[in-house]
Amino acid sequence: MSFPTPSKFNTFTMFKLPSAWLTGVRVKSLSPESCTTTVKHRWINQNPFNSMFWAVQGMAAELATGALVIAHIQKSGKKISMLVANNNATFTKKATGRIHFVCDNGPQIKEAIDKAVATGEGQTCWMKAVGTNKDGVRVSEFNFEWTILVKKKK
């Protein structure tokens, strides 16, 4: 099974994550190693301080990590559930303009999925997405603890 394309993820987002779609969150690139999402500061996703609302940044960051989880689950061919158990974030600069979120934890989630498949036990994996502006300046960093569990056959 091949890795999903950014276009397929963006279509998925439109139907399954409409709030992310409406606020402009999009997958830009996806490989087994990393995922990049993007979102542009606009009227629909602003806060009263003329920057991007933190929750919109969180949606873009979560999608950067979650797209990798989904893609590796699909590639495994197994029925596996996934859920965010914990998260935290740090904000270092106002998010204006186009923000890119990059997650490079593809190998770690693949290893956790492989271990879950091999042992039948649930696994967790912390994944980080870093948001930067057009000048490459970090505006925020999000960490998500993903839990994965192979579904039992009935």
Backbone as CSV, one residue per row, in Angstrom:
resi,resn,N_x,N_y,N_z,CA_x,CA_y,CA_z,C_x,C_y,C_z
1,MET,0.856,-1.187,0.000,0.000,0.000,0.000,0.896,1.244,0.000
2,SER,0.573,2.203,-0.848,1.392,3.408,-0.951,1.002,4.431,0.124
3,PHE,1.904,5.362,0.341,1.670,6.421,1.309,0.642,7.394,0.738
4,PRO,-0.310,7.888,1.556,-1.319,8.833,1.050,-0.681,10.141,0.572
5,THR,-1.319,10.798,-0.362,-0.821,12.074,-0.877,-1.398,13.227,-0.060
6,PRO,-0.737,14.395,-0.084,-1.308,15.560,0.584,-2.718,15.869,0.081
7,SER,-2.962,15.699,-1.213,-4.288,15.964,-1.776,-5.359,15.084,-1.125
8,LYS,-5.049,13.802,-0.923,-6.003,12.899,-0.270,-6.271,13.332,1.169
9,PHE,-5.218,13.765,1.873,-5.414,14.229,3.244,-6.239,15.505,3.289
10,ASN,-6.037,16.396,2.324,-6.813,17.629,2.310,-8.287,17.352,2.021
11,THR,-8.568,16.382,1.173,-9.961,15.981,0.924,-10.554,15.373,2.183
12,PHE,-9.782,14.515,2.851,-10.203,13.922,4.125,-10.534,15.027,5.128
13,THR,-9.677,16.035,5.208,-9.876,17.146,6.140,-11.183,17.877,5.857
14,MET,-11.476,18.090,4.591,-12.697,18.806,4.223,-13.933,18.078,4.758
15,PHE,-13.953,16.745,4.666,-15.131,15.985,5.076,-15.129,15.574,6.542
16,LYS,-13.968,15.279,7.117,-13.901,14.745,8.473,-13.445,15.745,9.535
17,LEU,-12.791,16.829,9.112,-12.322,17.868,10.031,-12.694,19.242,9.474
18,PRO,-13.995,19.506,9.331,-14.401,20.741,8.637,-13.914,22.025,9.297
19,SER,-13.769,22.059,10.620,-13.283,23.296,11.245,-11.838,23.571,10.836
20,ALA,-11.027,22.519,10.705,-9.652,22.711,10.234,-9.668,23.184,8.781
21,TRP,-10.502,22.565,7.971,-10.599,22.939,6.556,-11.020,24.411,6.411
22,LEU,-12.070,24.812,7.125,-12.595,26.183,6.999,-11.603,27.238,7.472
23,THR,-10.764,26.883,8.438,-9.785,27.862,8.920,-8.505,27.871,8.086
24,GLY,-8.432,26.989,7.071,-7.320,27.036,6.129,-6.191,26.059,6.373
25,VAL,-6.360,25.112,7.282,-5.312,24.132,7.556,-5.203,23.167,6.376
26,ARG,-3.980,22.981,5.855,-3.754,22.093,4.716,-2.465,21.299,4.906
27,VAL,-2.452,20.073,4.407,-1.226,19.276,4.360,-0.452,19.717,3.119
28,LYS,0.805,20.072,3.289,1.651,20.506,2.170,2.525,19.381,1.654
29,SER,3.099,18.599,2.566,3.930,17.468,2.148,3.823,16.358,3.173
30,LEU,4.000,15.123,2.686,3.896,13.951,3.544,4.813,12.859,3.011
31,SER,5.658,12.342,3.881,6.540,11.227,3.545,6.558,10.302,4.762
32,PRO,7.159,9.136,4.651,7.231,8.252,5.824,7.973,8.886,7.007
33,GLU,8.823,9.852,6.749,9.613,10.478,7.804,8.980,11.730,8.383
34,SER,8.291,12.527,7.551,7.810,13.813,8.048,6.547,14.289,7.347
35,CYS,5.899,15.236,8.003,4.701,15.870,7.443,4.783,17.367,7.712
36,THR,4.398,18.147,6.709,4.325,19.598,6.851,2.897,20.038,6.562
37,THR,2.348,20.812,7.491,1.037,21.429,7.281,1.237,22.933,7.254
38,THR,0.245,23.624,6.740,0.329,25.076,6.647,-1.035,25.687,6.937
39,VAL,-1.002,26.903,7.447,-2.222,27.671,7.675,-1.845,29.153,7.634
40,LYS,-2.703,29.945,7.003,-2.432,31.373,6.855,-3.335,32.167,7.790
41,HIS,-2.748,33.162,8.457,-3.513,34.053,9.318,-4.525,34.822,8.465
42,ARG,-5.800,34.632,8.784,-6.894,35.297,8.072,-7.962,35.719,9.078
43,TRP,-8.974,36.390,8.592,-10.051,36.849,9.460,-10.687,35.688,10.220
44,ILE,-10.926,34.565,9.558,-11.667,33.462,10.178,-10.878,32.769,11.295
45,ASN,-9.552,32.923,11.325,-8.780,32.225,12.356,-7.994,33.170,13.269
46,GLN,-8.421,34.427,13.318,-7.694,35.404,14.127,-8.194,35.439,15.567
47,ASN,-7.378,36.014,16.424,-7.766,36.312,17.800,-7.876,37.835,17.942
48,PRO,-8.282,38.347,19.090,-8.424,39.807,19.237,-7.110,40.583,19.187
49,PHE,-5.975,39.883,19.172,-4.667,40.535,19.209,-4.004,40.583,17.833
50,ASN,-4.821,40.387,16.787,-4.364,40.459,15.399,-3.285,39.423,15.068
51,SER,-3.479,38.227,15.603,-2.630,37.097,15.234,-3.505,35.850,15.192
52,MET,-2.916,34.730,14.865,-3.671,33.497,14.708,-4.065,32.921,16.067
53,PHE,-5.323,32.526,16.174,-5.858,31.913,17.382,-5.066,30.649,17.701
54,TRP,-4.753,30.441,18.960,-3.911,29.307,19.354,-4.509,27.960,18.948
55,ALA,-5.827,27.843,18.980,-6.468,26.566,18.654,-6.307,26.219,17.171
56,VAL,-6.251,27.218,16.303,-6.023,26.966,14.876,-4.595,26.458,14.689
57,GLN,-3.648,27.047,15.397,-2.279,26.537,15.355,-2.257,25.093,15.844
58,GLY,-3.032,24.813,16.884,-3.100,23.456,17.418,-3.670,22.465,16.419
59,MET,-4.679,22.880,15.654,-5.238,21.986,14.628,-4.193,21.668,13.562
60,ALA,-3.462,22.683,13.130,-2.433,22.467,12.106,-1.308,21.585,12.648
61,ALA,-0.915,21.816,13.892,0.139,21.010,14.506,-0.320,19.569,14.710
62,GLU,-1.543,19.391,15.206,-2.049,18.037,15.420,-2.154,17.274,14.101
63,LEU,-2.579,17.957,13.032,-2.674,17.303,11.737,-1.286,16.893,11.232
64,ALA,-0.263,17.701,11.493,1.100,17.334,11.076,1.538,16.033,11.739
65,THR,1.162,15.839,13.004,1.518,14.585,13.690,0.536,13.479,13.321
66,GLY,-0.742,13.796,13.331,-1.775,12.786,13.078,-1.754,12.218,11.674
67,ALA,-1.388,13.017,10.692,-1.301,12.506,9.320,-0.244,11.410,9.228
68,LEU,0.851,11.580,9.964,1.882,10.538,9.990,1.354,9.267,10.654
69,VAL,0.605,9.438,11.749,0.041,8.274,12.427,-0.916,7.533,11.485
70,ILE,-1.827,8.268,10.868,-2.801,7.664,9.951,-2.097,6.968,8.791
71,ALA,-1.126,7.635,8.190,-0.427,7.075,7.031,0.301,5.780,7.389
72,HIS,0.958,5.752,8.539,1.675,4.539,8.938,0.709,3.418,9.330
73,ILE,-0.434,3.773,9.908,-1.449,2.756,10.204,-1.955,2.157,8.896
74,GLN,-2.286,3.018,7.933,-2.759,2.521,6.636,-1.717,1.619,5.982
75,LYS,-0.459,2.025,6.041,0.619,1.248,5.430,0.766,-0.119,6.096
76,SER,0.462,-0.202,7.408,0.586,-1.478,8.129,-0.466,-2.491,7.683
77,GLY,-1.601,-2.004,7.172,-2.681,-2.892,6.752,-3.487,-3.459,7.912
78,LYS,-3.217,-3.011,9.123,-3.919,-3.495,10.319,-4.987,-2.504,10.756
79,LYS,-5.961,-3.018,11.515,-6.967,-2.150,12.123,-6.402,-1.681,13.460
80,ILE,-6.094,-0.401,13.528,-5.461,0.172,14.710,-6.193,1.456,15.090
81,SER,-6.531,1.570,16.376,-7.158,2.804,16.847,-6.072,3.775,17.296
82,MET,-6.385,5.059,17.213,-5.440,6.101,17.593,-6.182,7.195,18.347
83,LEU,-5.502,7.779,19.322,-6.127,8.816,20.142,-5.031,9.655,20.793
84,VAL,-5.271,10.964,20.886,-4.354,11.835,21.624,-4.672,11.690,23.111
85,ALA,-3.662,11.322,23.903,-3.841,11.164,25.347,-3.432,12.434,26.100
86,ASN,-2.412,13.120,25.616,-1.904,14.335,26.254,-1.356,15.268,25.190
87,ASN,-1.296,16.528,25.546,-0.604,17.475,24.676,-0.169,18.681,25.488
88,ASN,0.814,19.401,24.942,1.243,20.662,25.531,1.777,21.540,24.415
89,ALA,1.858,22.820,24.695,2.302,23.762,23.667,3.064,24.912,24.299
90,THR,3.939,25.489,23.497,4.685,26.679,23.879,4.562,27.679,22.736
91,PHE,4.271,28.925,23.095,4.117,29.990,22.093,5.219,31.014,22.320
92,THR,5.960,31.334,21.257,7.124,32.204,21.405,7.042,33.505,20.616
93,LYS,6.117,33.600,19.670,5.984,34.811,18.848,4.575,34.843,18.268
94,LYS,4.076,36.049,17.992,2.767,36.175,17.351,2.772,35.449,16.011
95,ALA,1.719,34.684,15.767,1.607,33.949,14.510,0.828,34.792,13.513
96,THR,1.545,35.357,12.552,0.928,36.136,11.478,1.493,35.642,10.152
97,GLY,0.763,35.900,9.084,1.208,35.415,7.777,0.966,33.920,7.660
98,ARG,1.739,33.252,6.817,1.616,31.795,6.638,2.532,31.086,7.627
99,ILE,1.958,30.140,8.361,2.706,29.362,9.347,2.809,27.923,8.845
100,HIS,4.008,27.367,8.908,4.259,25.968,8.530,4.544,25.160,9.797
101,PHE,3.884,24.023,9.934,4.143,23.110,11.042,4.806,21.858,10.480
102,VAL,5.937,21.494,11.059,6.678,20.324,10.592,6.811,19.321,11.734
103,CYS,6.476,18.070,11.430,6.700,16.960,12.345,7.621,15.964,11.649
104,ASP,8.733,15.638,12.299,9.718,14.709,11.747,9.762,13.382,12.507
105,ASN,8.657,12.998,13.132,8.636,11.800,13.976,8.053,10.573,13.295
106,GLY,8.105,10.520,11.969,7.598,9.355,11.247,8.251,8.046,11.677
107,PRO,9.589,7.990,11.788,10.220,6.737,12.205,9.780,6.271,13.601
108,GLN,9.569,7.212,14.516,9.166,6.845,15.878,7.762,6.247,15.904
109,ILE,6.818,6.841,15.152,5.460,6.296,15.173,5.421,4.960,14.438
110,LYS,6.214,4.805,13.391,6.274,3.510,12.699,6.765,2.435,13.654
111,GLU,7.790,2.751,14.430,8.329,1.793,15.405,7.270,1.427,16.449
112,ALA,6.520,2.412,16.929,5.463,2.142,17.920,4.358,1.270,17.319
113,ILE,3.993,1.540,16.066,2.966,0.734,15.392,3.469,-0.689,15.198
114,ASP,4.706,-0.835,14.748,5.279,-2.168,14.565,5.285,-2.943,15.883
115,LYS,5.617,-2.263,16.976,5.649,-2.914,18.293,4.237,-3.301,18.735
116,ALA,3.260,-2.431,18.489,1.872,-2.738,18.851,1.370,-3.956,18.077
117,VAL,1.706,-4.029,16.798,1.295,-5.164,15.961,1.968,-6.448,16.450
118,ALA,3.262,-6.362,16.770,4.024,-7.547,17.185,3.591,-8.077,18.549
119,THR,3.292,-7.163,19.481,2.998,-7.589,20.860,1.514,-7.650,21.178
120,GLY,0.694,-6.934,20.397,-0.728,-6.841,20.707,-1.027,-5.886,21.850
121,GLU,-0.005,-5.213,22.353,-0.170,-4.264,23.463,-0.232,-2.837,22.932
122,GLY,-1.002,-1.996,23.618,-1.079,-0.589,23.258,0.271,0.090,23.424
123,GLN,0.502,1.093,22.639,1.754,1.841,22.686,1.448,3.330,22.714
124,THR,2.411,4.107,23.192,2.301,5.557,23.135,3.540,6.112,22.445
125,CYS,3.361,7.281,21.857,4.470,7.931,21.155,4.258,9.442,21.220
126,TRP,5.234,10.156,21.787,5.191,11.611,21.779,5.703,12.105,20.431
127,MET,4.954,13.030,19.836,5.332,13.591,18.539,5.293,15.120,18.641
128,LYS,6.267,15.772,18.014,6.398,17.232,18.091,6.172,17.864,16.728
129,ALA,5.429,18.973,16.712,5.258,19.788,15.510,5.697,21.211,15.838
130,VAL,6.616,21.721,15.039,7.149,23.072,15.248,6.576,23.999,14.187
131,GLY,6.010,25.125,14.636,5.444,26.113,13.731,6.390,27.271,13.521
132,THR,6.636,27.600,12.246,7.513,28.725,11.914,6.824,29.651,10.913
133,ASN,7.222,30.918,10.942,6.666,31.890,9.990,7.505,31.933,8.719
134,LYS,7.186,32.857,7.825,7.869,32.923,6.518,9.357,33.210,6.643
135,ASP,9.766,33.813,7.760,11.181,34.116,7.978,11.913,32.970,8.678
136,GLY,11.205,31.859,8.930,11.811,30.726,9.613,11.878,30.874,11.123
137,VAL,11.199,31.888,11.647,11.190,32.126,13.094,10.123,31.248,13.743
138,ARG,10.505,30.547,14.805,9.576,29.673,15.528,8.509,30.517,16.227
139,VAL,7.248,30.183,15.973,6.140,30.880,16.635,5.493,30.012,17.701
140,SER,5.534,28.691,17.518,4.955,27.785,18.509,5.498,26.377,18.320
141,GLU,5.354,25.597,19.369,5.745,24.190,19.341,4.682,23.403,20.095
142,PHE,4.188,22.350,19.471,3.164,21.500,20.070,3.702,20.084,20.203
143,ASN,3.376,19.443,21.319,3.717,18.040,21.553,2.422,17.274,21.793
144,PHE,2.288,16.137,21.128,1.100,15.292,21.265,1.535,13.889,21.632
145,GLU,0.905,13.326,22.652,1.138,11.931,23.012,0.038,11.105,22.359
146,TRP,0.405,10.379,21.313,-0.544,9.519,20.601,-0.540,8.142,21.233
147,THR,-1.733,7.586,21.429,-1.865,6.199,21.862,-2.385,5.395,20.696
148,ILE,-1.829,4.209,20.529,-2.277,3.328,19.445,-2.544,1.935,20.022
149,LEU,-3.556,1.287,19.478,-3.945,-0.037,19.946,-4.487,-0.835,18.779
150,VAL,-3.941,-2.033,18.596,-4.437,-2.919,17.550,-5.808,-3.418,17.981
151,LYS,-6.782,-3.270,17.104,-8.143,-3.709,17.423,-8.213,-5.232,17.422
152,LYS,-8.912,-5.755,18.396,-9.072,-7.206,18.527,-10.073,-7.711,17.493
153,LYS,-9.803,-8.898,16.957,-10.745,-9.520,16.018,-11.921,-10.069,16.800
154,LYS,-13.111,-9.911,16.240,-14.307,-10.399,16.935,-14.616,-11.806,16.572
